[in-house]
Amino acid sequence: MTGKTHSAAGILIGAAVGIHFQLDIFEMATCIVVSGLASIFPDICHTRSKIGQRLPIFSHIIKHLFGHRTFTHSSLFMFGVYYALHMIETPIYYMIGIICGMLSHVILDMLTPRGVHLFFPIPIRIRFPIHFKTGGTIDLSLATTFSFVTLYLLFESTMKQILNYFLQ
């Protein structure tokens, strides 16, 4: 999946978490941003990804140590991040946003032909039986759908009025 699709999924998760926990506007914005960033973070192992280009030294080190879609796309990595967030006493709503944002990345990458090494260091690639080409029509459709659902969640009453206007 592309960075746009991963970001759209992470932003949707941040919005859903913020609404669930009834966060104020500042915490909501922070949760959305943090979840969006977390959703692209597993691609730190890819030097040409959005996050890899922003942190090139870390990206090169991780790529050379582990390769692409291995450690940073594994349950081991997610448990490590969870443990680190727990140790620094991260508020639960940010922790859920971060972990679910990263999890969305891994799930979306499992929808690609390459899959992921979910159980790293065990060298087995996990992917869904149905998979889609990165950057293809399905990828773009998912990003668009995630974006519309996010807008609907954040602006529900306004979106209902707009939908009613067009459906009448």
C-alpha positions in Angstrom: 0.0 0.0 0.0 1.1 3.6 -0.5 1.9 6.1 2.2 -1.3 7.9 1.4 -3.4 4.8 2.1 -1.5 4.1 5.3 -1.8 7.8 6.4 -5.6 7.8 5.6 -6.1 4.7 7.7 -4.1 6.1 10.6 -5.9 9.4 10.6 -9.2 7.5 10.6 -8.1 5.5 13.6 -7.0 8.7 15.4 -10.4 10.3 14.8 -12.3 7.2 15.9 -10.2 7.0 19.1 -10.6 10.7 19.8 -14.4 10.4 19.4 -14.6 7.3 21.5 -12.7 8.9 24.4 -14.5 12.3 23.9 -11.2 14.2 23.7 -11.1 17.9 23.6 -10.1 19.6 20.3 -6.3 19.7 21.2 -6.1 16.1 22.3 -8.2 15.1 19.3 -5.8 16.9 16.9 -2.8 15.3 18.7 -4.4 11.9 18.6 -5.1 12.2 14.9 -1.6 13.4 14.1 0.1 10.8 16.3 -2.0 7.9 14.8 -1.3 9.2 11.3 2.4 9.2 12.0 2.3 5.8 13.7 0.5 4.4 10.6 3.5 5.2 8.4 6.2 4.5 10.9 6.7 0.7 10.1 8.0 1.8 6.7 11.1 3.3 8.5 12.8 0.2 7.0 12.2 1.5 3.5 14.6 4.3 2.6 12.3 5.8 -0.1 9.2 5.9 2.1 7.9 9.2 3.5 9.3 8.4 7.0 12.5 6.9 5.6 13.2 10.1 3.7 12.7 12.2 6.8 14.9 10.0 9.0 17.5 8.7 6.5 20.1 7.6 9.0 17.7 5.5 11.0 16.1 4.2 7.8 19.4 3.0 6.4 20.4 1.3 9.7 17.1 -0.5 10.1 17.1 -1.5 6.4 20.6 -3.0 6.6 19.9 -4.8 9.9 16.6 -6.3 9.1 15.4 -5.6 5.5 12.0 -4.4 4.4 8.7 -5.6 5.9 10.4 -7.7 8.5 11.1 -6.5 12.1 9.2 -3.2 11.8 6.2 -5.0 10.4 6.2 -7.7 13.1 4.2 -8.4 16.3 7.5 -8.3 18.2 8.0 -4.7 17.1 4.5 -3.7 18.0 4.8 -5.3 21.5 8.1 -3.4 21.9 6.5 -0.1 21.0 3.6 -0.9 23.4 6.0 -1.7 26.2 8.0 1.5 25.6 4.8 3.6 25.6 3.6 1.8 28.8 6.9 2.5 30.5 6.7 6.2 29.8 3.0 6.2 31.0 1.5 7.3 27.7 -2.2 8.1 28.1 -4.4 5.2 27.0 -6.0 7.1 24.1 -2.6 8.0 22.5 -1.4 4.4 23.1 -4.4 2.9 21.4 -4.1 5.4 18.5 -0.4 4.6 18.0 -0.7 0.8 18.3 -3.8 0.6 16.1 -2.2 3.0 13.6 0.8 0.7 13.3 -1.4 -2.4 13.2 -3.4 -0.9 10.4 -0.2 -0.5 8.4 0.7 -4.1 8.9 -2.8 -5.3 8.0 -2.8 -3.2 4.9 0.6 -4.5 3.8 -0.8 -8.1 4.3 -3.1 -7.2 1.5 -0.2 -6.9 -0.9 1.4 -9.8 -2.8 4.6 -9.5 -0.8 3.0 -9.7 2.6 4.9 -9.1 5.9 7.1 -11.1 8.3 4.5 -10.8 11.1 6.3 -13.4 13.3 9.8 -12.1 12.7 12.5 -13.5 13.3 10.6 -16.6 11.8 11.1 -16.1 8.1 7.5 -16.7 7.0 5.7 -14.1 5.0 2.0 -13.6 6.0 -0.5 -12.2 3.5 -4.2 -12.5 2.9 -5.5 -14.8 0.2 -6.9 -11.8 -1.6 -4.2 -9.2 -2.4 -3.8 -6.0 -4.4 -1.1 -4.2 -6.2 0.5 -1.3 -4.3 -0.6 2.0 -6.0 -3.4 0.3 -7.9 -7.1 1.1 -8.1 -7.9 -0.8 -4.9 -5.2 1.0 -3.0 -6.5 4.4 -4.2 -10.0 3.4 -3.4 -9.1 2.4 0.1 -7.4 5.7 0.7 -10.4 7.6 -0.6 -12.8 5.6 1.5 -10.8 6.0 4.7 -10.7 9.8 4.0 -14.4 10.0 3.5 -15.2 8.0 6.6 -12.9 10.2 8.6 -14.7 13.3 7.4 -18.0 11.7 8.2 -16.9 10.9 11.7 -15.4 14.3 12.4 -18.3 16.3 10.8 -21.2 13.9 11.3 -24.1 16.4 11.5 -22.9 18.5 8.6 -22.2 15.4 6.5 -25.8 14.1 7.2 -27.2 17.4 6.0 -25.1 17.3 2.8 -26.2 13.7 2.2 -29.8 14.5 2.8 -29.6 17.4 0.4 -28.2 15.2 -2.4 -30.5 12.2 -1.7 -33.7 14.2 -1.8 
